[in-house]
Amino acid sequence: MKITHPKKRALIAAYSECANVTRAAQLAGVTRDQHYDWKRNDEAYRLAFAEAMLIAGDALEDEAVRRAQLGVVEAVYQGGKEVGKRRRFSDMLMLHLLKGFKPEKYNTDRHEVSGPAQGPIRHALDLSGLSEDELNALERIASKLGVGGGP
């Protein structure tokens, strides 16, 4: 399906470049509401806009990689006057890119902890407050569950 409506085409093209609905709508001469109405009611527009989002995302990713690897040049001021330039890198941007490209290695949001020989962690519980009957009951339950085993 091809988008023939000139304003719809303009918005899709603008969004592909700027990745911002408000700006794309302004450039296309329509309102944000019109864009969302088209997305709700026009399947061809919805599909074309989804493709524009992929294109915009690729462009943003390319720029993020460039900035993380090459940095950005910033002016250095002293006493209100520009005295030089420096290249600034973003460790945070690099970390986010690494998490996206290699989540299994750099996604530190997940933690897996194991005990001896990669087995489950066994907690030493203070059972000193339990009566003999309670300890015996606990031992029977543990035996049924297949846990414990004692020393």
HELIX and SHEET records of a PDB file:
HELIX    1   1 PRO A    6  CYS A   18  1                                  13    
HELIX    2   2 VAL A   21  ALA A   28  1                                   8    
HELIX    3   3 ARG A   32  ASN A   41  1                                  10    
HELIX    4   4 GLU A   43  LEU A   70  1                                  28    
HELIX    5   5 ASP A   91  PHE A  101  1                                  11    
HELIX    6   6 PRO A  103  TYR A  106  1                                   4    
HELIX    7   7 PRO A  116  GLN A  118  5                                   3    
HELIX    8   8 GLU A  132  LEU A  145  1                                  14    
SHEET    1   A 2 VAL A  72  GLN A  78  0                                        
SHEET    2   A 2 LYS A  81  ARG A  88 -1                                        
END                                                                             
